[in-house]
Each structure stands twice: as C-alpha cells, then as structure tokens.
C-alpha cells in the first residue's frame, strides 16, 4: 500500500483508519453489476457496513440498488472517497473527475498504481491510497 499526503496534511496515527472513519460517501469508479467481479463484492461489503455507495460506470444503469452515473462529474452529491476499479493506465480520468468534484480521497484498489495520477491528486489536495483493498483495510480496523 502506498499513501500520498497533500502538502498541508497533518498526519497523526493511522491515516487509513482516519479516512475510513470520516468517510460517508464512496463513488466506485468501474463498479460492475456482475456479482463475480471484485468491484461488486467490495462495494456490497462497504454498503453493508453503512457507507453510501455511488456506482460510476457508463455501462451500468443501476448497481446494488443505486443509480449509476457515467462520469464522476455527473454525481449530484458530495463524495468523500473515489474508489477506483480500473486498470492503472485508466486512472488519470478518475483522478481528474475526483479533483473536479472536490473529493477528499482517491483510493486505487489492490494492484492499481499510477504515480503520475497520484501526484496530480496529491498536488490538488487529495489524499491518495494506491494498491490497497478497501474491504481488507476496513476489516483490519474493525
């Protein structure tokens, strides 16, 4: 797991635990309605423990009972975390969207890293988590 903090961030204690405790709304970029996909499993878990989940996928209309949006910029409510389930090469548009909607955190799931996108998000004031599963990290801190 890689953590990237904006310049003005005052780190104290477990930053991931702080992120998970303070977040209420998670936009899941690449969330699939297919229950066999990791994005669906992770989002279903996050919803079951009380997070508001917003699917972001141009190929879906609804996932897990929630209206899906084609792009982050279309989401009509504040988002705390943008959780990215896309190939590393496809992360930059998600970061651009996260910056545009003033999300607080960009979280790239396990196996997903993009140094340039992470640095762009960090410079824009977002916390960045790379290469970590939100489900796993949440369960570790329960």
KOLLUM-460681 format. One line per 3 residues: number of its first residue (from 1); their letters; for each residue y, x, z of N, C-alpha, C, O, CB. Coordinates in nm, 4 decimals. Each point is the difference from the previous one (the first is absolute). Glycine has a CB too. Layout:
NUM) a) Y:X:Z:Y:X:Z:Y:X:Z:Y:X:Z:Y:X:Z; ...
END
This chain:
1) xxx) -0.1173:0.0848:0.0000:0.1173:-0.0848:0.0000:0.1236:0.0893:0.0000:0.0067:0.0995:0.0723:-0.1305:-0.2853:0.0498; 0.2203:0.1486:-0.2039:0.1281:0.0695:-0.0049:0.1095:-0.0969:0.0407:0.0037:-0.1134:-0.0477:-0.0859:0.2687:-0.1345; 0.1713:-0.1113:0.2702:0.1150:-0.0798:0.0403:0.1265:0.0706:-0.0457:0.0128:0.1217:0.0135:-0.1378:-0.2155:0.1859
4) xxx) 0.2174:0.0172:-0.2530:0.1285:0.0538:-0.0437:0.1089:-0.0833:0.0662:0.0023:-0.1223:-0.0138:-0.0975:0.2039:-0.2094; 0.1848:-0.0156:0.2946:0.1046:-0.0690:0.0742:0.1348:0.0202:-0.0663:0.0304:0.1099:-0.0463:-0.1606:-0.0816:0.2571; 0.2128:-0.1351:-0.2161:0.1360:0.0177:-0.0505:0.0769:0.0942:0.0919:-0.0357:0.0166:0.1167:0.0318:-0.2471:-0.2202
7) xxx) 0.1081:0.2914:0.0512:0.0763:0.0996:0.0756:0.0536:-0.0527:0.1323:0.0085:0.0752:0.0971:0.0521:0.0273:-0.3124; -0.0247:-0.2291:0.2209:0.0598:-0.0551:0.1214:-0.1023:-0.0585:0.0980:0.0385:-0.0610:0.0998:0.1629:0.0133:-0.2350; -0.3296:0.0653:0.1082:-0.1053:-0.0589:0.0838:-0.0226:0.0833:0.1251:-0.0161:0.1219:-0.0066:-0.0925:-0.2178:-0.1975
10) xxx) 0.1078:0.0289:0.3167:-0.0261:0.0667:0.1270:-0.1450:-0.0276:0.0383:-0.0329:-0.1091:0.0467:0.2768:0.0880:0.0269; -0.3297:0.1199:-0.0936:-0.1422:-0.0186:0.0261:-0.0305:0.0194:0.1483:0.0413:0.0980:0.0619:-0.0940:-0.0201:-0.2948; -0.0200:-0.1733:0.2871:-0.0481:0.0136:0.1369:-0.1353:-0.0694:0.0096:-0.0113:-0.1188:-0.0303:0.2486:0.1281:0.1233
13) xxx) -0.3386:0.0635:-0.0515:-0.1328:-0.0581:0.0150:-0.0704:-0.0219:-0.1322:0.0237:0.0719:-0.0971:0.0560:-0.1797:0.3025; -0.1655:0.0092:-0.2085:-0.0848:-0.0317:-0.1147:0.0794:-0.0851:-0.0997:0.0167:-0.1204:0.0197:-0.2257:0.1312:0.1254; 0.2572:0.0522:-0.2511:0.0830:-0.0701:-0.0991:-0.0767:-0.1132:-0.0674:0.0570:-0.1062:-0.0253:0.0703:0.3177:-0.0132
16) xxx) -0.2555:-0.1907:0.0090:-0.0789:-0.1043:-0.0660:-0.0128:-0.1215:0.0922:0.0136:-0.1135:-0.0457:-0.1415:0.2888:-0.0857; 0.1023:-0.1533:0.2588:-0.0083:-0.1115:0.0952:0.1327:-0.0739:0.0050:0.0022:-0.1229:0.0064:-0.1737:0.2473:0.1297; 0.2832:-0.0505:-0.1389:0.1318:-0.0632:0.0022:0.0221:-0.0848:-0.1249:0.0540:-0.1103:0.0079:0.0339:0.3012:0.1289
19) xxx) -0.1296:-0.1389:-0.2515:0.0118:-0.0745:-0.1255:-0.0787:-0.1297:0.0097:0.0515:-0.1075:-0.0309:-0.0226:0.3219:-0.0986; -0.1541:-0.2039:0.1726:-0.0878:-0.1171:0.0058:0.0473:-0.1025:0.1029:-0.0144:-0.1203:-0.0217:-0.1751:0.2659:-0.0486; 0.2454:-0.0998:0.1807:0.0495:-0.0918:0.1038:0.1259:-0.0735:-0.0434:0.0159:-0.1185:0.0293:-0.1139:0.2683:0.1426
22) xxx) 0.1869:-0.0809:-0.2411:0.1289:-0.0605:-0.0336:-0.0046:-0.0871:-0.1254:0.0865:-0.0858:-0.0176:0.0209:0.2808:0.1247; -0.2044:-0.1754:-0.1931:-0.0070:-0.0737:-0.1269:-0.0491:-0.1427:0.0204:-0.0851:-0.0269:0.0848:0.0424:0.2420:-0.2035; 0.0972:-0.3039:0.0406:-0.0443:-0.1401:-0.0011:-0.0484:-0.0410:-0.1393:-0.0974:-0.0739:-0.0143:0.2603:0.0218:0.1995
25) xxx) -0.0923:0.1019:-0.2878:-0.0266:-0.0431:-0.1372:-0.0406:0.1192:-0.0858:0.0679:0.1026:-0.0033:0.0963:-0.2915:0.0290; -0.2772:0.1726:-0.0955:-0.0538:0.1069:-0.0841:-0.0173:-0.0530:-0.1413:-0.0740:-0.0958:-0.0223:-0.0439:0.2023:0.2195; 0.1865:-0.0441:-0.2928:-0.0207:-0.0295:-0.1416:-0.1087:0.0944:-0.0497:0.0132:0.1219:0.0113:0.2288:-0.2004:-0.0454
28) xxx) -0.3485:0.0226:-0.0204:-0.1146:0.0804:-0.0434:0.0020:0.0088:-0.1521:-0.0344:-0.0954:-0.0698:-0.1028:0.0254:0.2728; 0.1781:0.1865:-0.2530:0.0101:0.0228:-0.1440:-0.1389:0.0323:-0.0539:-0.0637:0.0964:0.0426:0.3034:-0.0134:-0.0210; -0.2855:-0.1652:-0.1160:-0.1330:0.0175:-0.0565:-0.1055:-0.0838:0.0700:-0.1195:0.0215:-0.0201:0.1861:0.2064:-0.0442
31) xxx) -0.0237:-0.3240:0.1469:-0.0956:-0.0849:0.0714:-0.0772:-0.0864:-0.0987:0.0592:-0.0711:-0.0812:0.0902:0.0689:0.2838; -0.2802:0.0090:-0.1950:-0.0888:-0.0729:-0.0896:-0.0618:-0.1197:0.0703:-0.0247:0.0039:0.1205:-0.0229:0.2078:-0.2438; 0.0228:-0.3181:0.0479:-0.0690:-0.1171:0.0550:-0.1503:0.0231:0.0086:-0.0714:-0.0815:0.0586:0.2506:-0.0655:-0.1524
34) xxx) -0.2282:0.2557:0.0368:-0.1420:0.0327:0.0026:-0.0378:0.0496:0.1399:0.0470:0.1058:0.0418:-0.0437:-0.0485:-0.2898; -0.0873:-0.1317:0.3210:-0.0360:0.0406:0.1361:-0.0782:0.1308:0.0075:-0.0185:0.0547:0.1086:0.0166:-0.2936:-0.0518; -0.0436:0.2888:-0.1701:-0.0728:0.1274:-0.0020:0.0943:0.1205:-0.0090:-0.0441:0.1144:0.0115:-0.1478:-0.2326:-0.1199
37) xxx) 0.3210:0.0927:0.0880:0.0969:0.1084:-0.0108:0.0534:0.0381:0.1379:0.0179:-0.0857:0.0866:0.0443:0.0074:-0.3173; -0.0372:0.2069:0.2497:0.0505:0.0486:0.1283:0.1329:-0.0656:0.0361:0.0246:-0.0295:0.1170:-0.1413:0.2470:-0.1568; 0.2026:-0.2406:-0.0594:0.1305:-0.0610:0.0287:-0.0172:-0.1369:0.0652:0.0744:-0.0353:0.0915:0.0260:0.1591:-0.2858
40) xxx) -0.1978:-0.2005:0.1476:-0.0236:-0.1330:0.0550:-0.0530:0.0090:0.1428:0.0425:-0.0758:0.0872:-0.0879:-0.0108:-0.3181; -0.0461:0.1781:0.2545:-0.0584:0.0182:0.1331:0.1061:0.0424:0.1012:0.0082:-0.0560:0.1094:-0.2269:0.1177:-0.2153; 0.2993:0.0366:0.0692:0.1040:0.0497:0.0902:0.1042:-0.1083:0.0267:0.0379:-0.0219:0.1150:-0.0747:0.2555:-0.2006
43) xxx) 0.0833:-0.3011:-0.0186:0.1011:-0.1042:0.0173:-0.0540:-0.1161:0.0839:0.0724:-0.0544:0.0833:0.0290:0.1191:-0.3040; -0.2277:-0.1031:0.1995:-0.0595:-0.1081:0.0792:-0.0038:0.0391:0.1478:0.0290:-0.0817:0.0875:-0.1682:0.0095:-0.2861; 0.1034:0.1974:0.2254:0.0000:0.0476:0.1388:0.1411:-0.0041:0.0580:0.0205:-0.0526:0.1094:-0.2184:0.2003:-0.1590
46) xxx) 0.2942:-0.0932:-0.0222:0.1382:0.0030:0.0500:0.0521:-0.1414:0.0270:0.0687:-0.0236:0.0994:-0.0287:0.2366:-0.2275; -0.0731:-0.3059:0.0396:0.0410:-0.1394:0.0204:-0.0680:-0.0561:0.1255:0.0623:-0.0729:0.0771:-0.0296:0.0420:-0.3277; -0.1602:0.0650:0.2708:-0.0749:-0.0535:0.1141:0.0531:0.0485:0.1341:-0.0201:-0.0652:0.1024:-0.1784:0.0540:-0.2487
49) xxx) 0.2672:0.1271:0.1459:0.0556:0.0516:0.1257:0.1486:-0.0338:0.0155:0.0667:0.0505:0.0903:-0.2345:0.1348:-0.0985; 0.2192:-0.2717:-0.0811:0.1329:-0.0547:0.0208:0.1126:0.0449:-0.0901:0.1128:-0.0468:0.0154:-0.1875:0.0299:0.2060; 0.0478:0.1064:-0.3152:0.1059:0.0401:-0.0924:0.0195:-0.1067:-0.1071:-0.0946:-0.0693:-0.0373:0.0422:0.3122:0.0794
52) xxx) 0.1742:-0.2559:-0.0910:0.0296:-0.0841:-0.1168:-0.0284:0.0858:-0.1225:0.0566:0.1083:-0.0151:0.1225:-0.2478:0.1384; -0.2659:0.0916:-0.2097:-0.0406:0.0744:-0.1193:0.0632:-0.0646:-0.1232:-0.0050:-0.1217:-0.0178:-0.2138:0.1903:0.1276; 0.2783:0.0156:-0.1940:0.0575:-0.0468:-0.1259:-0.0668:0.0771:-0.1134:0.0215:0.1204:-0.0138:0.2016:-0.1786:0.1246
55) xxx) -0.3038:-0.0098:-0.1921:-0.0641:0.0661:-0.1138:0.1027:0.0340:-0.1091:0.0861:-0.0813:-0.0338:-0.3002:-0.0424:0.0850; 0.2027:0.2455:-0.1051:0.0843:0.0411:-0.1123:-0.0934:0.0509:-0.1091:-0.0522:0.1113:0.0075:0.2512:-0.0515:0.1441; -0.2188:-0.1428:-0.2520:-0.0912:0.0327:-0.1094:0.0307:-0.0956:-0.1150:-0.0136:-0.1213:0.0156:-0.1683:0.2064:0.1444
58) xxx) 0.2233:-0.0319:-0.2756:0.0353:-0.0882:-0.1125:-0.1185:-0.0779:-0.0562:0.0188:-0.0939:-0.0773:0.1615:0.2531:0.0230; -0.3019:-0.1211:0.0924:-0.1196:-0.0673:-0.0510:-0.0521:-0.1096:0.0927:-0.1033:-0.0609:-0.0281:0.0467:0.2715:-0.0878; 0.1263:-0.2357:0.2245:-0.0450:-0.0999:0.0982:0.1081:-0.1057:0.0215:0.1193:0.0286:-0.0102:-0.2635:0.1451:0.1235
61) xxx) 0.1008:-0.2962:-0.0833:0.0931:-0.1077:0.0363:-0.0004:-0.0212:0.1513:0.1028:-0.0301:0.0606:-0.1397:-0.0806:-0.2848; -0.0818:0.1274:0.2835:-0.0162:-0.0203:0.1435:-0.1165:0.0852:0.0483:-0.1035:0.0095:-0.0661:0.1969:-0.2451:0.0514; -0.0750:0.2971:0.1308:-0.1069:0.0793:0.0608:0.0012:-0.0283:0.1496:0.1055:0.0015:0.0635:-0.0889:0.1806:-0.2425
64) xxx) -0.1336:-0.2076:0.2344:-0.0148:-0.0268:0.1433:0.0911:-0.1135:0.0468:0.0516:0.0018:0.1117:-0.1129:0.2379:-0.0783; 0.0801:-0.3390:-0.1219:0.0822:-0.1151:0.0338:0.1499:0.0253:-0.0058:0.0788:-0.0846:0.0425:-0.2642:0.0126:0.0982; 0.2256:0.1874:-0.1928:0.1428:0.0368:-0.0075:0.0424:0.0110:-0.1461:-0.0742:0.0526:-0.0830:0.0590:0.0710:0.3039
67) xxx) 0.1351:-0.1735:-0.2522:0.0559:0.0107:-0.1345:0.0158:0.1471:-0.0364:0.0499:0.0797:0.0794:0.0705:-0.3007:-0.0527; -0.1629:0.2558:-0.1465:0.0130:0.1377:-0.0486:0.1251:0.0139:-0.0864:0.0424:-0.0942:-0.0670:-0.2931:0.1222:0.0733; 0.3078:0.0910:-0.0030:0.1192:0.0330:-0.0786:-0.0341:0.1133:-0.0948:-0.0809:0.0870:0.0324:0.2349:-0.1614:0.1543
70) xxx) -0.0925:0.0734:-0.3034:-0.0276:0.1026:-0.1000:0.0594:0.1351:0.0395:-0.0573:0.1047:-0.0302:0.0524:-0.2828:-0.1448; 0.1208:0.1755:0.2431:0.0705:0.1235:0.0362:0.0583:-0.0139:0.1408:0.0281:-0.1108:0.0457:0.0262:0.1567:-0.2897; -0.0368:0.0653:0.3107:0.0602:-0.0018:0.1340:0.1380:-0.0645:-0.0001:0.0369:-0.0708:0.0937:-0.1649:0.2771:-0.0387
73) xxx) 0.2036:-0.1812:-0.1613:0.1359:-0.0519:-0.0084:0.0042:-0.1529:-0.0042:0.1066:-0.0585:0.0192:-0.0422:0.2677:-0.1374; -0.1770:-0.2742:0.0938:-0.0066:-0.1464:-0.0035:-0.0310:-0.0618:0.1359:0.0136:-0.1212:0.0170:-0.0869:0.1391:-0.2524; 0.0323:0.0627:0.3312:-0.0355:-0.0508:0.1328:0.1269:-0.0516:0.0677:0.0968:0.0747:0.0139:-0.2927:0.0883:0.0055
76) xxx) 0.1970:-0.2918:0.0235:0.1232:-0.0612:0.0497:0.0278:0.0175:0.1498:0.0870:-0.0677:0.0547:-0.1184:-0.0936:-0.2348; -0.0401:0.2494:0.2454:0.0201:0.0187:0.1439:-0.0062:0.1476:0.0348:-0.0516:0.0798:-0.0783:-0.0474:-0.3060:0.1245; 0.1509:0.2637:0.0702:-0.0038:0.1416:0.0397:-0.1436:0.0506:0.0167:-0.0886:-0.0724:0.0456:0.3097:0.0420:0.0686
79) xxx) -0.2412:0.1564:-0.1524:-0.1309:0.0651:0.0077:0.0138:0.1243:0.0870:0.0912:0.0805:-0.0190:-0.1593:-0.1680:-0.2108; -0.0226:0.1020:0.3247:0.0009:0.1190:0.0857:-0.0754:0.1160:-0.0638:0.0504:0.1122:-0.0054:-0.0359:-0.2607:0.2053; -0.1368:0.1205:-0.2487:-0.0849:0.1040:-0.0583:-0.0394:-0.0398:-0.1415:-0.0376:-0.1145:-0.0252:-0.0493:0.1783:0.2537
82) xxx) 0.0957:0.0310:-0.3200:-0.0568:-0.0162:-0.1336:-0.1283:0.0821:0.0000:0.0034:0.1231:0.0025:0.2259:-0.1589:-0.1177; -0.3422:-0.0340:0.1124:-0.1330:0.0608:0.0034:-0.0498:0.0110:-0.1437:-0.0164:-0.1013:-0.0680:-0.0335:0.0066:0.3004; 0.0256:0.2173:-0.2790:-0.0268:0.0237:-0.1419:-0.1479:0.0257:-0.0266:-0.0583:0.0961:0.0503:0.2885:-0.0043:-0.0735
85) xxx) -0.2893:-0.1798:-0.0569:-0.1368:0.0138:-0.0497:0.0072:0.0199:-0.1515:-0.0428:-0.0862:-0.0767:-0.0523:-0.0594:0.2654; 0.1484:0.2578:-0.2301:0.0104:0.0353:-0.1419:-0.0375:0.1464:-0.0135:0.0036:0.0750:0.0976:0.1783:-0.2486:-0.1409; -0.2178:0.2140:-0.0771:-0.0278:0.1418:-0.0231:0.1240:0.0821:0.0336:0.1127:-0.0481:-0.0114:-0.2807:-0.0091:-0.1693
88) xxx) 0.1456:0.1804:0.2220:0.1115:0.0874:0.0386:0.1076:0.0067:-0.1072:0.1190:0.0011:0.0315:-0.2775:0.1322:0.1052; 0.1182:-0.1289:-0.2626:0.0963:0.0078:-0.1102:0.0841:-0.1269:-0.0126:0.1079:0.0027:-0.0591:-0.2648:0.1504:-0.0591; 0.1078:-0.2641:0.1733:0.0705:-0.1277:-0.0103:0.0843:-0.0329:0.1235:0.0508:-0.1115:0.0126:-0.2345:0.0338:-0.1596
91) xxx) 0.1985:0.1734:0.2371:0.0762:-0.0226:0.1232:0.1517:-0.0062:-0.0225:0.0658:-0.0801:0.0664:-0.2488:0.1957:0.0555; 0.2424:-0.0351:-0.2123:0.1462:-0.0005:-0.0122:0.0657:-0.1371:-0.0168:0.1012:-0.0246:0.0656:-0.1291:0.2451:-0.1632; -0.0235:-0.3117:0.0136:0.0652:-0.1312:-0.0077:-0.0055:-0.0778:0.1322:0.0921:-0.0753:0.0314:-0.1513:0.0707:-0.2733
94) xxx) -0.0479:0.0226:0.3188:-0.0097:-0.0665:0.1304:0.1045:0.0567:0.0962:0.0602:-0.0739:0.0779:-0.3071:0.0336:-0.1147; 0.2678:0.1699:0.0309:0.1019:0.0626:0.0845:0.1390:-0.0481:-0.0415:0.0832:-0.0306:0.0854:-0.2309:0.2333:-0.0528; 0.1726:-0.2093:-0.1622:0.1290:-0.0509:-0.0476:0.0232:-0.1431:0.0510:0.1097:-0.0343:0.0439:-0.1270:0.1812:-0.2501
97) xxx) -0.0872:-0.2288:0.1995:0.0103:-0.1373:0.0494:0.0229:-0.0042:0.1501:0.0799:-0.0801:0.0485:-0.2282:0.0062:-0.2336; 0.0788:0.1594:0.2588:0.0159:0.0048:0.1464:0.1427:0.0381:0.0365:0.0582:-0.0565:0.0925:-0.3005:0.1189:-0.0661; 0.2980:0.0330:-0.0989:0.1385:0.0411:0.0242:0.0944:-0.1163:-0.0322:0.0925:-0.0286:0.0761:-0.1506:0.2705:-0.1292
100) xxx) 0.0339:-0.3084:-0.0603:0.0871:-0.1095:-0.0439:0.0029:-0.1161:0.0994:0.1041:-0.0629:0.0191:-0.1522:0.1284:-0.2542; -0.0664:-0.0940:0.2987:-0.0040:-0.1141:0.0929:0.0282:0.0424:0.1442:-0.0054:-0.0814:0.0922:-0.1591:-0.0301:-0.2439; 0.1946:0.2404:0.1694:0.0338:0.0537:0.1317:-0.1137:-0.0129:0.1005:0.0217:-0.0338:0.1163:0.2140:-0.0229:-0.1633
103) xxx) -0.3586:0.0845:-0.0002:-0.1146:0.0051:0.0910:0.0208:0.1173:0.0949:0.0818:0.0880:-0.0268:-0.2383:-0.1913:-0.1467; 0.0838:0.1049:0.2828:0.0132:0.1076:0.0979:-0.1028:0.1103:-0.0209:0.0247:0.1162:0.0324:0.0650:-0.2820:0.1283; -0.2066:0.1281:-0.2159:-0.1124:0.0933:-0.0110:-0.0686:-0.0182:-0.1347:-0.0169:-0.1121:-0.0479:-0.0157:0.1093:0.2983
106) xxx) -0.0069:0.1152:-0.3110:-0.0923:-0.0014:-0.1135:-0.1305:0.0600:0.0523:-0.0017:0.1111:0.0530:0.1897:-0.0900:-0.2313; -0.2961:-0.0955:0.1627:-0.1307:0.0441:0.0495:-0.0940:0.0088:-0.1195:-0.0302:-0.1013:-0.0631:0.0676:-0.0054:0.2927; -0.0837:0.2274:-0.2609:-0.0954:0.0208:-0.1087:-0.1392:0.0081:0.0609:-0.0265:0.0826:0.0873:0.1993:0.0387:-0.2306
109) xxx) -0.2602:-0.2072:0.0964:-0.1333:-0.0117:0.0574:-0.0831:0.1278:-0.0186:0.0411:0.0936:-0.0687:-0.0303:-0.3395:0.0250; -0.1261:0.2468:0.1055:-0.0909:0.1139:-0.0024:-0.0245:0.0479:-0.1436:-0.0353:-0.0786:-0.0879:-0.0732:-0.0062:0.2987; 0.1279:0.2149:-0.2325:-0.0208:0.0592:-0.1318:0.1219:-0.0061:-0.0901:-0.0041:0.0484:-0.1132:-0.2313:-0.1100:0.1359
112) xxx) 0.3431:0.0031:0.0256:0.1203:-0.0150:-0.0824:0.1098:0.0901:0.0554:0.0406:-0.0126:0.1155:-0.1030:-0.2264:-0.1750; 0.1096:0.3302:-0.0257:0.1090:0.0906:0.0351:0.0861:0.0223:-0.1232:-0.0512:0.0100:-0.1115:-0.0891:0.1029:0.2900; 0.2698:-0.1053:-0.1581:0.0918:0.0329:-0.1078:0.1213:0.0666:0.0640:0.0884:-0.0676:0.0526:-0.1689:-0.1268:-0.1999
115) xxx) 0.0841:0.3265:0.1427:0.1032:0.0771:0.0704:0.1411:-0.0346:-0.0473:0.0909:-0.0137:0.0820:-0.2568:0.1970:-0.0534; 0.1850:-0.1973:-0.1581:0.1344:-0.0306:-0.0514:0.0466:-0.1375:0.0459:0.1148:-0.0160:0.0414:-0.1596:0.1605:-0.2405; -0.0438:-0.2438:0.1919:0.0361:-0.1350:0.0435:0.0245:-0.0021:0.1508:0.0924:-0.0664:0.0470:-0.2277:-0.0325:-0.2357
118) xxx) 0.0529:0.1712:0.2642:0.0179:0.0059:0.1455:0.1353:0.0606:0.0349:0.0695:-0.0493:0.0889:-0.3180:0.0703:-0.0583; 0.2858:0.0862:-0.1005:0.1285:0.0649:0.0266:0.1166:-0.0919:-0.0370:0.1002:-0.0046:0.0714:-0.2066:0.2287:-0.1121; 0.0939:-0.2963:-0.0693:0.1051:-0.0941:-0.0402:0.0170:-0.1090:0.1065:0.1125:-0.0349:0.0359:-0.1630:0.0801:-0.2801
121) xxx) -0.0598:-0.0982:0.2941:0.0057:-0.1029:0.1041:0.0619:0.0570:0.1278:0.0855:-0.0633:0.0620:-0.2889:-0.0497:-0.1606; 0.1601:0.2314:0.1367:0.0510:0.0636:0.1216:0.1509:0.0218:-0.0105:0.0738:-0.0284:0.0943:-0.2966:0.1410:-0.0586; 0.2678:-0.0627:-0.1498:0.1432:0.0235:-0.0196:0.0801:-0.1299:0.0019:0.1191:0.0005:0.0310:-0.1758:0.2021:-0.1643
124) xxx) -0.0092:-0.3142:0.0999:0.0659:-0.1306:0.0028:-0.0049:-0.0628:0.1401:0.0492:-0.1108:0.0212:-0.1097:0.0795:-0.2633; 0.0000:0.1043:0.3373:-0.0018:-0.0474:0.1378:-0.1254:-0.0731:0.0438:-0.0029:-0.0582:0.1085:0.2418:0.0436:-0.1315; -0.3423:0.0167:-0.0594:-0.1242:-0.0673:0.0357:-0.0975:0.0975:0.0662:-0.0026:0.1185:-0.0330:0.0360:-0.2793:-0.1575
127) xxx) -0.1121:0.1103:0.2826:-0.1141:0.0747:0.0519:-0.1087:-0.0081:-0.1061:-0.0117:-0.1007:-0.0699:0.0705:0.0523:0.3155; -0.1378:0.1536:-0.2577:-0.1063:0.0006:-0.0999:-0.1303:0.0457:0.0647:-0.0051:0.1017:0.0691:0.1724:-0.0558:-0.2533; -0.2712:-0.1232:0.1600:-0.1348:0.0370:0.0408:-0.0814:0.0127:-0.1284:-0.0011:-0.0907:-0.0832:0.0191:-0.0279:0.3118
130) xxx) -0.0860:0.2324:-0.2436:-0.0853:0.0210:-0.1170:-0.1443:0.0195:0.0454:-0.0264:0.0501:0.1093:0.2191:0.0526:-0.2378; -0.2857:-0.1435:0.0415:-0.1413:0.0305:0.0177:-0.0539:-0.0488:0.1348:-0.0645:0.0755:0.0728:0.0964:0.1225:-0.2206; -0.0049:-0.3247:0.1801:-0.0498:-0.0569:0.1251:-0.0255:-0.1497:-0.0182:0.0778:-0.0698:-0.0650:0.0484:0.2443:0.1991
133) xxx) -0.2345:-0.2219:-0.0767:-0.0341:-0.1416:-0.0060:0.0655:-0.0735:0.1170:-0.0217:0.0345:0.1161:-0.1977:0.0194:-0.2310; 0.2987:-0.1541:0.0833:0.0696:-0.0741:0.1046:-0.0987:-0.0709:0.0930:0.0245:-0.0080:0.1203:0.1702:-0.0228:-0.2756; -0.3042:-0.0200:0.1025:-0.1016:-0.0648:0.0825:-0.0577:0.0996:0.1006:-0.0076:-0.0293:0.1194:-0.0472:-0.1291:-0.3084
136) xxx) 0.0148:0.2745:0.1413:-0.0576:0.1029:0.0867:0.1009:0.0426:0.1069:-0.0345:0.0098:0.1177:-0.1111:0.0698:-0.3080; 0.2684:-0.0547:0.1499:0.1020:0.0460:0.0940:0.0331:-0.1080:0.1030:0.0252:0.0311:0.1165:0.0686:0.1181:-0.2949; -0.0939:-0.2748:0.1365:0.0251:-0.1081:0.0951:-0.1140:-0.0097:0.1011:0.0245:-0.0112:0.1201:0.1073:-0.1132:-0.2952
139) xxx) -0.2555:0.1284:0.1275:-0.1147:-0.0095:0.0913:-0.0038:0.1163:0.0991:-0.0398:-0.0185:0.1150:-0.0870:-0.1018:-0.2938; 0.1672:0.2385:0.1363:0.0044:0.1164:0.0895:0.0965:-0.0199:0.1149:-0.0169:0.0580:0.1073:-0.0410:0.0863:-0.2995; 0.1582:-0.2257:0.1697:0.1085:-0.0143:0.0985:-0.0034:-0.1324:0.0752:0.0966:-0.0345:0.0680:0.0401:0.1808:-0.2119
142) x) -0.2448:-0.2200:0.1331:-0.0106:-0.1304:0.0704:-0.0297:0.0204:0.1451:-0.0124:-0.0971:0.0747:-0.0664:-0.0116:-0.2821
END
